[in-house]
Every structure is written in structure tokens, then in C-alpha cells.
Amino acid sequence: MIKNCDITELEAKGTVFHESNAADKTISCGLTNPTEWLAQTVKLTLEKVNDSSDKITCTTNGGEFSCSDDSLAAGIASVAASTAAGVSMTATLDSTALASTVAYRCSVEVGDATEDETATDTKLIYVQKIRVRYENYNLEKYEKMTIGETLKVSVFGDDAYPLFSSTCGMGGDTATDLSTVNVGQRAGTDVTLTCTFNFDAANTMTYTYSVPGFNIVANCDDVYDKDEGCKDCPGNSYRKTGSSQFEDCTRCPAGEQPKKDRSGCVTCDDGVSKWLN
């Protein structure tokens, strides 16, 4: 018999995975105050939405709670239920079967329909696939960035569990908002980008995203050479204002020399080229 004032409510926990790594991900589902339900007749089921051919069924029996292992919902590698944890189960996902966001349905039925009234509840659980992209002109064109630059990080695929208050940092520096990630103050050839993505403010899931291998170099006045590092532009040439230090210097034609503000070339004062061309 369902006890008076008992609230039959499920607590469900989904997960988020990156497109390149879905290993060791789990989802869970169980009743609120799960240990208080062991003495009652409870059936908990988990199935993939739009594919109920196989489902995980967990039941109480004499104060014990266990799940049937003769069938698994599609995309589930294994399931665990511990009586000590009460009416609650955790499912480990089959990472080889995850190619996109997947929805599962967790349902509970409390009470014996042949003898008493029953109470039910259903929750959807999402296994959400995300894509992460980062934007920086120098990184995209020259595969390196300079100290003091910023990187914009974007997350796609947060339709099931929305993204909120997330941060990223480079090389261990202070994490900042995704739209203006500081590249850092130290040069290196294997700098790591680390992000903490938080999803669903009501049921927070944190996903740590880490990518090593960024090439960060010094910020040069003129140009950067892969062999020599920072160097001056050669005679009668200059780096355009606002241009990347990884671009070639601009050379002035004979009879002209660079302007002091590097905005272009100007005729030499004496009418003769100041530099050999």
C-alpha cells in the first residue's frame, strides 16, 4: 500500500558528451528518498524513446531492489542497482552506439494494480552530444596565436540541457567567459585549453573539455619568424597597422619609404630612395 502523503517523484540525471569522447558516461534514475521505498511494490523501467523493443526493468522484492539483466535498452552497456541505494539505478552507456543526442524514458509504478491503487511518474533523460569550436584569426590561418590575444569558444548541441555560466582558460591562466578567452602570458608549443561547461541550471551537469597542443608565441613589434622568432622587417618594408605578425612585411617601391605610422609608403624627402631596392 502506498503510504499517505508519499510523493511518487523520480529524480533523473542525464549526461553530456563531446563528439570525440563518449566513454565512461552514465545516466541514472530513481525515486526521491530512494531507501524509503524498498518495502513497497515498485517497478522502475528505462527505455530508449521511440525504441521500446528492449527495456531495463528493476523491481523491489522483499526489501531488495534489483534489475533484470536479460535485456538492455538500446545504447546501454550495463546497469547497476544497489539495495543500499534504494530504488535507484545507474546505467553505463555503450559509447560505440552514441552518434547523436539520445533520449531515454524512465518510468516508475508504485503499488500493486491488482490489490491497490498505483502511483506513477515519468521523466525523460538525455544523453546530449555537443560540439566545441574555437575561433581566432591567427589560429585558423597560421596555426598559432600570440600572447595577449583572445580566443572565442562556442558550444553547439545544447538543445536538451542548456549551457550557462561556463568558463575557459589557456595554460592554467585564470578562466574567463567563453567569448573572450585570454590566450595567456606565456609562450609555449603545447599549451592546453581547458573549459568547464555547466549545463541545466536546475540539475547542473559539469563537463570538462581539455585540448592540448596550442602554439603560443611572443607578441612581436614587426614580424614573427618560425626559426628566428621576433624580427624587424627588412629595409624599406613595414608591417601594416592591424595586420598579423605572421604575414610577410610590405615593401615600399623605389623612391618611397614606410610612413612612421606604418599606414603605407611615402615619397622620400630627398626624392631618392632611402633604402636599396
C-alpha positions as CSV (number, residue, x, y, z in Angstrom):
1,M,0.0,0.0,0.0
2,I,1.2,3.5,-0.8
3,K,1.7,5.4,2.4
4,N,-0.3,8.6,2.9
5,C,1.5,11.7,1.8
6,D,4.2,9.8,-0.1
7,I,5.1,11.7,-3.2
8,T,6.0,9.4,-6.1
9,E,8.6,11.5,-7.9
10,L,11.5,10.5,-10.0
11,E,14.9,12.1,-9.9
12,A,16.7,11.7,-13.2
13,K,20.3,12.6,-14.2
14,G,21.4,12.8,-17.8
15,T,24.8,13.3,-19.2
16,V,26.8,15.3,-21.8
17,F,29.5,14.0,-24.1
18,H,31.8,15.6,-26.7
19,E,31.7,14.3,-30.2
20,S,35.1,12.8,-29.9
21,N,34.7,11.1,-26.5
22,A,31.6,9.3,-25.1
23,A,33.5,6.8,-22.9
24,D,32.5,6.0,-19.3
25,K,29.3,8.1,-19.4
26,T,26.4,7.2,-17.2
27,I,22.8,8.2,-16.6
28,S,20.7,7.5,-13.5
29,C,17.1,7.4,-12.4
30,G,15.4,6.7,-9.1
31,L,12.7,7.8,-6.6
32,T,13.1,10.8,-4.3
33,N,14.3,9.4,-0.9
34,P,15.0,6.0,-2.6
35,T,15.7,3.9,0.5
36,E,12.2,4.6,1.9
37,W,10.5,2.7,-0.9
38,L,12.2,-0.7,-0.6
39,A,9.3,-2.2,1.4
40,Q,6.8,-1.3,-1.2
41,T,6.0,-2.8,-4.6
42,V,7.9,-0.7,-7.1
43,K,8.7,-1.3,-10.8
44,L,11.3,1.0,-12.4
45,T,11.8,0.9,-16.2
46,L,14.3,2.5,-18.6
47,E,13.9,2.5,-22.3
48,K,15.1,4.5,-25.3
49,V,12.4,6.9,-26.7
50,N,10.9,5.6,-29.9
51,D,12.6,2.2,-29.4
52,S,10.9,0.1,-26.7
53,S,11.9,-3.3,-28.1
54,D,14.2,-3.7,-25.2
55,K,14.0,-2.1,-21.8
56,I,15.6,-2.3,-18.4
57,T,13.2,-3.4,-15.7
58,C,14.1,-3.0,-12.0
59,T,11.9,-4.2,-9.1
60,T,11.6,-4.4,-5.4
61,N,11.3,-7.8,-3.7
62,G,11.3,-8.5,0.0
63,G,13.2,-5.3,0.8
64,E,15.7,-5.9,-2.0
65,F,16.0,-3.9,-5.3
66,S,17.5,-5.3,-8.4
67,C,17.4,-5.0,-12.2
68,S,16.8,-7.7,-14.8
69,D,19.9,-8.5,-16.8
70,D,18.2,-10.4,-19.6
71,S,17.7,-7.3,-21.8
72,L,19.2,-3.8,-22.0
73,A,17.8,-0.7,-23.6
74,A,19.4,0.3,-26.8
75,G,22.7,2.2,-26.3
76,I,23.1,0.8,-22.7
77,A,26.2,-1.3,-22.0
78,S,25.4,-2.3,-18.4
79,V,23.1,-1.4,-15.5
80,A,23.7,-1.4,-11.7
81,A,21.2,-1.3,-8.9
82,S,22.3,-1.4,-5.2
83,T,19.8,-2.2,-2.5
84,A,21.8,0.0,-0.2
85,A,21.0,2.9,-2.5
86,G,17.3,2.1,-2.6
87,V,15.0,2.4,-5.6
88,S,17.6,3.9,-7.9
89,M,19.6,2.6,-10.9
90,T,22.7,3.7,-12.8
91,A,23.2,2.8,-16.5
92,T,26.6,2.9,-18.2
93,L,26.3,3.9,-21.9
94,D,27.6,2.0,-24.8
95,S,29.9,4.6,-26.3
96,T,30.1,2.9,-29.6
97,A,26.4,3.3,-30.1
98,L,26.4,7.1,-29.4
99,A,26.5,9.2,-32.6
100,S,24.0,11.9,-31.6
101,T,21.8,13.2,-28.8
102,V,19.7,10.3,-27.5
103,A,16.6,10.5,-25.2
104,Y,15.6,7.8,-22.7
105,R,12.3,7.4,-20.8
106,C,12.4,6.4,-17.1
107,S,9.1,5.4,-15.6
108,V,8.1,4.2,-12.2
109,E,5.0,2.4,-10.9
110,V,4.4,2.1,-7.2
111,G,1.8,-0.3,-5.7
112,D,0.1,-3.5,-6.9
113,A,-2.5,-2.8,-9.5
114,T,-4.4,-6.0,-8.6
115,E,-4.8,-5.1,-5.0
116,D,-4.4,-1.4,-4.5
117,E,-4.2,1.9,-6.4
118,T,-0.9,2.7,-8.1
119,A,1.2,5.9,-8.4
120,T,3.3,6.6,-11.4
121,D,5.8,9.2,-12.7
122,T,7.9,9.5,-15.9
123,K,11.0,11.5,-16.7
124,L,13.0,12.0,-19.8
125,I,16.7,11.6,-19.6
126,Y,19.0,13.0,-22.3
127,V,22.4,11.9,-23.4
128,Q,23.5,15.1,-25.1
129,K,26.1,15.3,-27.7
130,I,28.0,18.6,-28.0
131,R,30.4,20.1,-30.5
132,V,33.1,22.6,-29.4
133,R,34.5,25.2,-31.8
134,Y,37.1,27.9,-31.1
135,E,37.7,31.0,-33.3
136,N,40.9,33.1,-33.7
137,Y,42.2,34.5,-37.0
138,N,45.8,33.6,-36.4
139,L,45.0,30.2,-35.2
140,E,42.8,29.4,-38.2
141,K,45.2,30.8,-40.8
142,Y,48.7,30.2,-39.3
143,E,48.0,27.5,-36.6
144,K,49.5,29.7,-33.8
145,M,48.5,32.6,-31.6
146,T,50.3,35.4,-29.8
147,I,50.5,36.2,-26.1
148,G,47.7,38.6,-25.2
149,E,45.2,37.6,-27.9
150,T,41.8,36.2,-27.2
151,L,40.0,33.1,-28.3
152,K,36.3,32.7,-28.8
153,V,34.9,29.3,-27.7
154,S,31.4,28.2,-28.9
155,V,29.4,25.1,-27.9
156,F,26.8,23.6,-30.2
157,G,24.2,21.0,-29.4
158,D,22.9,22.3,-26.1
159,D,19.3,22.0,-27.0
160,A,18.3,19.4,-24.4
161,Y,20.4,20.7,-21.5
162,P,21.1,24.5,-21.9
163,L,24.6,25.9,-21.3
164,F,25.0,28.5,-18.6
165,S,27.8,30.3,-16.7
166,S,30.7,28.4,-18.3
167,T,34.4,29.4,-18.5
168,C,37.6,28.6,-20.3
169,G,41.3,29.2,-19.6
170,M,44.6,28.7,-21.5
171,G,47.7,27.2,-20.0
172,G,46.4,27.3,-16.4
173,D,45.7,31.1,-16.5
174,T,42.5,32.5,-14.9
175,A,39.4,31.2,-16.7
176,T,37.2,33.7,-18.4
177,D,33.9,33.9,-20.3
178,L,33.8,31.8,-23.5
179,S,33.6,34.8,-25.8
180,T,36.9,36.3,-24.7
181,V,39.3,33.6,-23.5
182,N,42.7,35.2,-22.8
183,V,45.4,33.3,-24.7
184,G,47.7,33.8,-21.7
185,Q,51.0,35.5,-20.8
186,R,53.4,32.6,-21.5
187,A,54.7,31.3,-24.8
188,G,54.7,27.5,-25.4
189,T,54.3,24.9,-28.1
190,D,51.9,22.7,-26.2
191,V,49.5,25.0,-24.3
192,T,46.3,23.4,-23.1
193,L,42.8,24.9,-23.4
194,T,40.6,23.8,-20.5
195,C,36.9,24.6,-20.3
196,T,34.3,24.0,-17.6
197,F,30.9,23.8,-19.3
198,N,27.8,23.8,-17.0
199,F,24.5,22.6,-18.3
200,D,21.0,22.9,-17.0
201,A,20.9,25.3,-14.0
202,A,18.2,23.3,-12.2
203,N,20.2,20.0,-12.4
204,T,23.7,21.1,-13.0
205,M,26.0,18.8,-15.1
206,T,29.6,19.8,-15.5
207,Y,31.6,18.8,-18.4
208,T,35.4,19.4,-18.5
209,Y,36.7,19.9,-22.0
210,S,40.5,19.9,-22.5
211,V,42.5,20.2,-25.6
212,P,46.4,20.4,-25.6
213,G,48.7,21.4,-28.4
214,F,48.1,25.1,-29.0
215,N,51.2,27.0,-30.2
216,I,51.6,30.4,-28.4
217,V,54.4,32.7,-29.4
218,A,55.7,36.2,-28.3
219,N,53.9,39.3,-29.4
220,C,56.2,41.0,-32.0
221,D,56.6,44.6,-33.0
222,D,57.2,43.6,-36.6
223,V,57.0,40.0,-37.7
224,Y,57.5,36.5,-36.3
225,D,59.8,34.1,-38.0
226,K,59.5,30.4,-37.1
227,D,63.2,30.0,-36.9
228,E,64.3,33.4,-35.5
229,G,61.3,34.5,-33.5
230,C,60.5,38.2,-33.5
231,K,62.5,40.2,-36.1
232,D,62.4,43.5,-37.7
233,C,61.0,44.0,-41.2
234,P,63.9,44.2,-43.7
235,G,65.0,47.5,-45.2
236,N,62.3,49.7,-46.8
237,S,59.5,47.4,-45.7
238,Y,57.0,47.5,-42.9
239,R,54.2,45.7,-41.1
240,K,50.8,47.2,-41.8
241,T,48.9,48.5,-38.9
242,G,46.4,45.9,-37.8
243,S,47.9,43.1,-39.8
244,S,49.0,39.8,-38.3
245,Q,52.7,39.4,-37.3
246,F,52.7,36.1,-39.2
247,E,52.1,37.9,-42.5
248,D,55.0,39.0,-44.8
249,C,56.2,42.6,-44.5
250,T,55.0,45.0,-47.1
251,R,57.8,46.5,-49.2
252,C,57.8,50.1,-50.5
253,P,58.6,50.8,-54.2
254,A,61.8,52.6,-55.2
255,G,61.7,56.2,-54.2
256,E,59.4,55.7,-51.3
257,Q,59.8,54.7,-47.7
258,P,57.4,53.5,-44.9
259,K,55.4,56.1,-43.0
260,K,56.1,56.4,-39.3
261,D,52.6,55.2,-38.5
262,R,53.0,52.1,-40.8
263,S,49.9,53.0,-42.8
264,G,51.7,53.0,-46.1
265,C,54.6,54.4,-48.1
266,V,55.6,58.0,-48.6
267,T,58.0,59.6,-51.1
268,C,61.5,60.1,-49.7
269,D,62.2,63.6,-48.6
270,D,65.2,64.0,-50.9
271,G,63.3,62.3,-53.8
272,V,65.7,59.4,-53.7
273,S,65.0,56.0,-52.2
274,K,66.3,55.8,-48.7
275,W,66.9,52.1,-49.0
276,L,68.3,49.9,-51.7
277,N,65.5,48.1,-53.5
